[in-house]
Amino acid sequence: MKRSIFLLISLVFLLGSCTSIYMKKSGDLALQIAESLNEENPLFPSEHSSVPFVFDGEILVTTTTVSALWNGIVDGRFSIQNPVITSIEPLASEDFSIFRNSWEMEVFFKTRIPRYAYKVSIEGVEADMILLLFRNEEKTYSVMGLKAGTE
């Protein structure tokens, strides 16, 4: 009996720590992306982005378009000075309304959200952003969406 309880507690702890590891790695990537934007380097976020990609209320479906997006963000001098992660939460299909309350976005979120996907909110001086991140098949982390704004 004691052994069963110990095994059950160990299993719960192990599963809980896996989720927190995924969340931490998602947060690490989000901060790296913010820093690369601050350094005017669109290459890093571009290389870590997946297709399709959600930007504000649009779904980008080519790698070229996603690369052009990151280049445009850097060319527009968007930056997150002193970035601070304010939240990391599992991404849910209901989160589509963050980007746009539309049928297209709802379907995308219901059909394309991977198992280990997270919504990472970052605030900085004069700007903020929400990144949608996930762990892909190669067990690396990728960006699948961005919503950015300035204060």
C-alpha positions as CSV (number, residue, x, y, z in Angstrom):
1,M,0.0,0.0,0.0
2,K,2.7,2.5,1.0
3,R,4.6,1.5,-2.2
4,S,1.6,2.2,-4.4
5,I,1.1,5.6,-2.8
6,F,4.7,6.4,-3.3
7,L,4.6,5.4,-6.9
8,L,1.4,7.4,-7.5
9,I,3.0,10.5,-5.9
10,S,6.2,10.0,-7.9
11,L,4.2,9.7,-11.2
12,V,2.2,12.9,-10.4
13,F,5.4,14.8,-9.6
14,L,7.1,13.5,-12.8
15,L,4.2,14.5,-15.1
16,G,3.9,17.9,-13.4
17,S,7.6,18.6,-13.8
18,C,7.4,17.7,-17.6
19,T,4.9,20.4,-18.1
20,S,6.9,22.9,-16.2
21,I,10.0,22.0,-18.2
22,Y,8.1,22.7,-21.4
23,M,6.8,26.0,-20.1
24,K,10.3,27.1,-19.0
25,K,11.8,26.2,-22.4
26,S,8.9,28.1,-24.1
27,G,9.7,31.1,-21.9
28,D,13.4,30.9,-22.8
29,L,12.6,30.9,-26.5
30,A,10.2,33.9,-26.1
31,L,12.9,35.9,-24.3
32,Q,15.4,35.0,-27.0
33,I,13.0,36.2,-29.7
34,A,12.4,39.5,-27.8
35,E,16.1,40.0,-27.5
36,S,16.8,39.3,-31.2
37,L,14.2,41.9,-32.1
38,N,15.9,44.4,-29.8
39,E,19.2,43.6,-31.6
40,E,17.4,44.1,-34.9
41,N,18.0,40.5,-35.9
42,P,15.1,39.0,-37.8
43,L,17.0,35.8,-38.7
44,F,16.6,34.1,-35.2
45,P,12.8,34.4,-35.0
46,S,12.4,33.6,-38.7
47,E,14.4,30.4,-38.3
48,H,12.3,29.4,-35.2
49,S,8.9,30.0,-36.8
50,S,6.6,27.4,-38.2
51,V,4.1,27.5,-41.1
52,P,1.2,28.2,-40.9
53,F,1.8,31.2,-38.7
54,V,-0.7,33.4,-37.0
55,F,0.0,37.1,-37.0
56,D,-2.6,39.3,-35.4
57,G,-5.8,38.2,-37.2
58,E,-4.1,36.6,-40.3
59,I,-2.8,33.2,-41.0
60,L,0.4,33.2,-43.0
61,V,1.0,30.1,-45.1
62,T,4.4,30.4,-46.6
63,T,7.9,30.5,-45.1
64,T,8.7,33.5,-47.3
65,T,5.8,35.5,-45.9
66,V,6.8,34.6,-42.3
67,S,10.4,35.7,-43.0
68,A,9.1,38.9,-44.6
69,L,7.0,39.5,-41.5
70,W,10.0,39.3,-39.1
71,N,12.0,41.5,-41.5
72,G,9.2,44.1,-41.5
73,I,9.0,44.0,-37.7
74,V,12.7,44.7,-37.4
75,D,12.6,47.3,-40.2
76,G,9.7,49.0,-38.4
77,R,12.0,49.2,-35.3
78,F,9.6,47.3,-33.1
79,S,11.4,46.2,-29.9
80,I,10.6,45.0,-26.4
81,Q,13.0,46.9,-24.1
82,N,13.5,45.2,-20.8
83,P,11.3,42.2,-21.6
84,V,9.6,40.5,-18.7
85,I,7.5,37.3,-19.1
86,T,4.1,38.1,-17.4
87,S,2.5,34.7,-18.0
88,I,3.0,31.3,-19.6
89,E,-0.1,29.3,-20.1
90,P,-1.1,26.2,-22.0
91,L,-2.7,27.3,-25.3
92,A,-6.3,26.4,-25.6
93,S,-8.6,26.3,-28.7
94,E,-10.6,29.1,-27.1
95,D,-7.7,31.5,-27.3
96,F,-8.4,32.2,-30.9
97,S,-10.3,35.4,-29.9
98,I,-6.9,36.9,-28.8
99,F,-6.1,37.3,-32.4
100,R,-9.5,37.7,-34.1
101,N,-12.9,36.5,-33.3
102,S,-13.6,34.8,-36.6
103,W,-14.6,31.4,-37.9
104,E,-11.2,31.0,-39.8
105,M,-9.2,31.7,-36.6
106,E,-11.4,29.4,-34.5
107,V,-11.0,26.5,-37.0
108,F,-7.2,27.1,-37.0
109,F,-7.0,27.0,-33.2
110,K,-9.2,23.9,-33.0
111,T,-7.3,21.9,-35.6
112,R,-3.7,23.1,-35.6
113,I,-2.8,23.4,-31.9
114,P,-0.1,20.9,-31.0
115,R,-0.1,19.0,-27.7
116,Y,2.7,21.1,-26.0
117,A,1.7,24.6,-27.1
118,Y,1.9,27.7,-24.9
119,K,0.9,31.3,-24.9
120,V,3.7,33.4,-23.6
121,S,3.0,37.0,-22.7
122,I,5.9,39.5,-22.6
123,E,5.8,43.1,-21.5
124,G,8.5,45.7,-21.9
125,V,9.0,49.4,-21.9
126,E,6.4,50.9,-24.4
127,A,5.6,47.5,-26.0
128,D,4.2,44.0,-25.4
129,M,3.7,40.8,-27.3
130,I,2.1,37.4,-27.1
131,L,3.9,34.5,-28.6
132,L,2.4,31.1,-29.4
133,L,5.1,28.5,-28.9
134,F,5.1,24.7,-29.2
135,R,7.4,21.7,-29.0
136,N,7.7,20.2,-32.4
137,E,8.5,16.6,-33.6
138,E,12.2,17.2,-33.4
139,K,11.7,18.2,-29.7
140,T,12.8,21.8,-30.4
141,Y,10.6,24.8,-29.8
142,S,9.0,26.8,-32.5
143,V,6.9,30.0,-32.8
144,M,3.5,29.5,-34.4
145,G,2.0,32.9,-33.7
146,L,2.6,36.5,-32.7
147,K,0.4,39.4,-31.5
148,A,2.4,42.6,-30.8
149,G,1.5,46.0,-29.7
150,T,2.8,49.3,-28.4
151,E,1.5,51.3,-25.5
